[in-house]
Amino acid sequence: MKARIPKNNGGAQNMNQMIRQAQKMQDQITELQEDIEARDFTATAGGGAVELVMTGKKTIKSLTLKPEVVDPEDIEMLQDLIISAVNEAVNNIESTTEEEMSKITGGVSLPGLF
């Protein structure tokens, strides 16, 4: 008895289609990464006493302190507020990146891409 091997003429075509889809997804991801890096993200702490603007590349662009938050007797509070604002900005960037990337990838995690 001879074994029948199914003829699959569409295999190469399906592979080429998958490669094109992967390339399109990669291009969309690169475009989104560039877009996010160009954006500014603003975070505040202490009811607006500290305002921080950070780029999508996670570089601090500006830091604004209201005069009433600068108390020479309580430097630790000011430090905590600045740290809080920085952490909030970083979290905003990461959550925005994750949310917008999942729209492209369909929620599939692609290690090393973002």
WOPE-V476904 format. One record per residue. N is the residue number from 1. RES is the residue in three letters. OMEGA is omega as a letter, one per 40 degrees, with the letter a starting at -180 (NA if undefined). NEAR is the number of other C-alpha atoms within 12 Angstrom. Layout:
n: [N;N]
res: [RES;RES]
omega: [OMEGA;OMEGA]
near: [NEAR;NEAR]
//
This chain:
n: [1;2;3;4;5;6;7;8;9;10;11;12;13;14;15;16;17;18;19;20;21;22;23;24;25;26;27;28;29;30;31;32;33;34;35;36;37;38;39;40;41;42;43;44;45;46;47;48;49;50;51;52;53;54;55;56;57;58;59;60;61;62;63;64;65;66;67;68;69;70;71;72;73;74;75;76;77;78;79;80;81;82;83;84;85;86;87;88;89;90;91;92;93;94;95;96;97;98;99;100;101;102;103;104;105;106;107;108;109;110;111;112;113;114]
res: [MET;LYS;ALA;ARG;ILE;PRO;LYS;ASN;ASN;GLY;GLY;ALA;GLN;ASN;MET;ASN;GLN;MET;ILE;ARG;GLN;ALA;GLN;LYS;MET;GLN;ASP;GLN;ILE;THR;GLU;LEU;GLN;GLU;ASP;ILE;GLU;ALA;ARG;ASP;PHE;THR;ALA;THR;ALA;GLY;GLY;GLY;ALA;VAL;GLU;LEU;VAL;MET;THR;GLY;LYS;LYS;THR;ILE;LYS;SER;LEU;THR;LEU;LYS;PRO;GLU;VAL;VAL;ASP;PRO;GLU;ASP;ILE;GLU;MET;LEU;GLN;ASP;LEU;ILE;ILE;SER;ALA;VAL;ASN;GLU;ALA;VAL;ASN;ASN;ILE;GLU;SER;THR;THR;GLU;GLU;GLU;MET;SER;LYS;ILE;THR;GLY;GLY;VAL;SER;LEU;PRO;GLY;LEU;PHE]
omega: [a;i;i;i;a;i;a;a;a;a;a;i;i;i;i;i;i;i;i;i;i;i;i;i;i;i;i;i;i;i;i;i;i;i;a;i;a;a;i;i;a;i;i;i;i;i;i;i;i;i;a;i;a;i;i;i;i;i;i;a;i;i;a;i;i;a;a;a;a;i;a;i;a;i;a;i;i;i;i;i;i;i;i;i;i;a;i;i;i;i;i;i;a;a;i;i;a;a;a;i;a;i;a;a;a;i;i;i;i;a;i;a;i;NA]
near: [3;4;5;6;6;8;7;10;9;11;12;11;12;13;14;13;14;14;14;14;16;17;14;16;23;20;18;21;27;19;18;27;25;17;20;28;21;18;24;24;34;30;33;29;29;24;15;21;24;31;30;33;31;31;26;28;22;27;21;24;21;22;25;26;24;20;12;16;25;20;14;12;9;13;13;14;20;26;20;18;30;32;22;24;33;31;24;25;34;28;21;26;33;23;18;24;31;25;21;22;30;21;17;26;25;14;12;15;15;17;7;6;20;24]
//
